[in-house]
Amino acid sequence: DFVIALDIGAAEDNRILKNQFVGITDAAMQITSSGNCEILENEFIDGFRGIMLIESPANLLQDNRFQNVTWSLYVESQTKEGFNNSIDESNVVDLVPIAYLFDQSGMQIRDKQLAHLTMAYCRNMAVDNITLTSDAVFLFDSMNNSIIDSNISECFGMRLINSSGNDILGNLFMGNGYSGLFLYSSDWNRIEKNVASENEQNGLSLLSCNQNIIRDNSVQKNLVAGIWLNLSNDNQIYENNITANSLGCQLSFSTGNTIYHNNFIDNIEHSINTEGSNSWDAGNSTGGNYWSDHSARGNPSSDWPRSIKGGNANDRYPFQDVNGWRAA
């Protein structure tokens, strides 16, 4: 059975100092609906989760050390206040610092190695060329930020929750334990020129997300789907290479999405579209997609439609050649 070593709920003004938590199979420390706690100089060794703060504001975390802990820190709240904690880079995972930013604007994080990055209620932040060694990158209720040219691999990927207008450009999401990039209730983001490969769920996942651009990404060898949309409308998915996934692109309960100028190559199943009306081409002049299992004649073709599994959708104007839309 899972064991939480220290579980504090609805308690204020605690001081948790110089404890050692070893081999905890669930969360070593869970703080729920509790504020003004000082969590200082604790050690977490050989465990699954380290510190979880749930609906708990105004806590101070300093000089905590995590060693061989799968997931060191997680903060969650339904309110802005609940994210208002002081967690500085004296907290380290295998000697690599944790970065936690709340209600910040205009800062830059460049050329750094981090074990964890949370940005909550942040605006106009620039994250450039970081390498994440553990945990995940989290954006909560954060707007108009850029995360570019970073390596978010062999961990738990990147998650955007209620975060819109962000640029996610040129990153590596490889070999993560869940999806490489997961968006929930996040609109008007640009997801371009990323590599999302060999993740244990999907390469790119959107749940309840609208009007995002997913362009020019390389999405390969993901265990479930390359690109996965559920309850997500009016997104543009184009110029991606979707290769050797179990399922190339899956749309469920989603409407108004346009999928065109993508290369679908050697996926076990290229595409599924269930419970929603979407366009798998952009008309007869712009055309649809390239499908490695489908013969067509022309770039784009007009008499060789390809059916999409799951409903009545078709790519009416597929291409005969890889990147056929680039042909002179």
N, C-alpha and C positions, 0 to 999 in steps of 0.2 A: 504494500500500500504506500501511497505517497505520504510524505511526512513534511510538515512545515515546522521548522525548529522554533521560530519565534514569531508569533502571530499576535499583533496588537491591533485592536479595533476600538474606535471611539474613545481614544485616550490622548490627552494633551501633555505637552511639556515633559516628555520622557528623554532620558539621556542614556544612550546605548553605546558603551565605550569598551574598546579593547577586548572584544569577544572573539572566539575562534569557532568557525562553523566548518566541519569537515564531513564530506561524504553525504551531504543532504540530497535526497533523491527528488525532492520537489523544490519548494522555495525555502531558502535559509531564513529569510526575513520578509514578512508581509505586513505592511503598515496600511491600515484601511480606516478612512474617515478620522484621521489623527493628524494633528498639526503641532508645530513648534517643537518638534523632536530634534535632538542632536544625535547624529549617527556618526561616530568618530572612531577611527583607528581600529576597525574590525577586520578580521581576516576570514576569507571565504575560500576554502580549498576543496578541490575535487567534488564539485557539486553540479546540479543542473541549473537552478535559478539562484541568483544571489539576493538582490533587494528588489522588492515590488512595492511601489507606492501607488495606492488606489484612492482617489478622491481625498488626497492628503496634502494640504498646502503648508507653506512656511517651515519646511524642514531643512535642516542643514546637514549635508553629507561632506565629510572631509577625511582624507587620509585613509580611506578604506581600500583594502587590497584584495584582489581576486586572483586566484591561481587555479588554472585548469577548471574553470567554471563555464558551462556551456552558454549561459545567458546571464550576464552580470546584473543588468539594471533594466527595469521596465516601469514607466510612469504612465498612468492613465487617469483621465478625469472627464466628466461631462461638462465641467465648467472651466473657465479660464483660470479662476483662482486656484483650482486644484493642481495646476502646473507650476504655480509660483513657488518653486523650491530653489535653494542655493546648493548647486552640485558643481564643484570646480574640478580642475584637472589634477588635483592631488589624489583623486580616486583613480586607480589604475587596474587594468586587467593584464596580467602577465607583463607588467611594467609599462604597458601602453595606456595613455590617458583616456578617460571618458570626457566627452564634451557635451554639455547640457546648456541650452540657450533658451531663455524665456523672455518673450516680449522685447526682442531686440530688433534693430533696424539698421541697415546699411553697413553691417560688419562684413569682413572678409575672412575666410578660413582657407588657407592655401598651403600646398606642399607639406602636408602633415600626415602622420600615421596616427589613427585613432582606433580605440577599441569599440567605441559606441558614439553615435551622434543623435541627439534629440534636438529638434528645433520646434518649439511650441509658441504659437502666436508671434511668429517672426515675419518680417517683411524686408524685401529688397536686400537679402543676404546673398553673398557670393561664396559658394563652396567650389574650390578648384583644386584638382589634383590631390585628393586625399586617398589614402589606402585604409580600408576598414579591416581590422584583424579579428573582430568578434562581434556578437550581437547583431545590430542592424542600424540603418539610417531611418529615423522617424521624422516625418513632418506632420504636426498637428495644427490645424487651423492657421496655416502659414501661406502667405500670398506673395507672388511676384519675386520668388527667389530663383537662383540658378544653381544647379548641381552639375558640374561639367568635368569631363576628363578624369573621373575618379574610378577606383577599383573597389567594388563592393561585391566581393566574391568569397566563396567558401565560408559563408556565415549564414545570416537569415535574410539577406537582401535589403530592399528599401521599401518603405511603406509611406504612402501619403494618405492622410485621413482628413477630410474636410479642407483640403488645401488646393487652391486654384491659382491659375495664372503663372505657374512655375515652368521653368525650362530645365528639362532633364536631357542633357546632351553629351554624347560621346563617352558614356560610362561603360564599364564592364560589370555585368551581373552574371557571374559564372559559378556553377557548382554550389548554389545556395540550398538550404534545407527546405525552403518553401518556394514561392515564386521569386524570380529574380527581382521584379518590380511589381508592387501591388498598390493599386489606387482604389480608395473607397470614398464615394461621395465627393469626388474631386473633379472640377470642370476646368476647361480652357487651358489645359497644360500642353506644352510641346514636349513630345518624347521622340527625339531624333538622334540618329547616328550612334545608338547604343548597341552593344553586343550582349544578348541575353541567351546563354547557352548552358546546357547540361544541368539545369536546375531540377529539383526533385518534384516540383509541381509544374507551374507554367512559366514560360519566359516572361511575358507581360500579361498582367491580370487587371481588368477593370470591372468593378462592381458598383452599380448606381453612379456611373460617371458619364457626363455629357460633354460634347463639343470639344473633345481633345483631338490633337493631331498626333498620329503615330506614323512616323515617316523615316525611311532610310535606315531601319534597324536590321541587324542580323540576328535571327532568332533560330537557334539550331539545337537539336538533340535534347530537347526538354522532355521530361518523363511523361507529362500529361499533354499539355497543349503549348504551341508556340505563342499564340495570341488568343486570349480568352476574354470574352465580354459577356456580362450578365446584367440585365436591367440597365443597360447603358445605351444612350441614344445619340444620334447625330454626330458621331465621331468619324474622322477621316483616317483611313488606313491605306497608305500607299507607299510604293517604292521600297518595300521591305523584302528581304530574302528570308524565306520561311522554309527551313530545310531540315529533313531527317528528324522531325518530331513525331511522337506517337499520333498527335493530331495537329494539323497545321494551324487552323483558325476556327474557333468555335464561338458562335453568337447564339445566346439564349435569351428569350424575353426582351429583345433589344430591337429597336426600330430606327430607321433613318440613317443608318451607318452606310458609308460608301467605301467599298474595298476594291481598289484597282491598282494596276501597275505594280503588282507584287509577283515575285517568283515563288511558286509553290513547287518545291523540288523534293522528291523522295520521302515525303511524309507517309506514314502508314495509312492514315486517312487525311486527305488534304483539308477538308472543310466540312463543317456542319452548321446549319442555320435552322434553329427551331423556335417557334412561337415569336415571330417578329418579321417585319418586312424591311429588307435591306437591299442595297444595290451592289451587285458584285461586278459592275462595270460602270464607267462614267460616260456612256453613250457611244454612238458608232464611230465618231471621229477620235475621241480620246481612248476608247477601248477599255478592256478589262485586265485580265491577269494572264501570266504564263503558268501552265499546269504541266508537270512532267509526265502525267499519265494520260494526256489528252492530245489528240492530233488535231491541228488547225492549219489553215492555209491563209496566210496574210498577217500583217502586223499593223492594225488588228484584222482579224477575220470577221466575216459577216454571216457566213452560212454554217459555222461549226460551233454552236453553243455548247457550253459544258454545264451540266446540271450540278446543283449543290445539294448534298445530302441533307435530309431532315425536313424538307418542305417543297415548295414550288419554285424556289429561287433558281436563277440561271445566270451564269456569266455569258451574256449574249455575244460578246465580241472578244474572245480570248486571243492571245498572241501565239504565233507558231514558234517564236524564238525567245530564249531567255533575254530579258531586257529589250524586247522587241520595240518598245516605245522609244528607245534611244536611236533607232535606226534612222539614217538620213532619208 
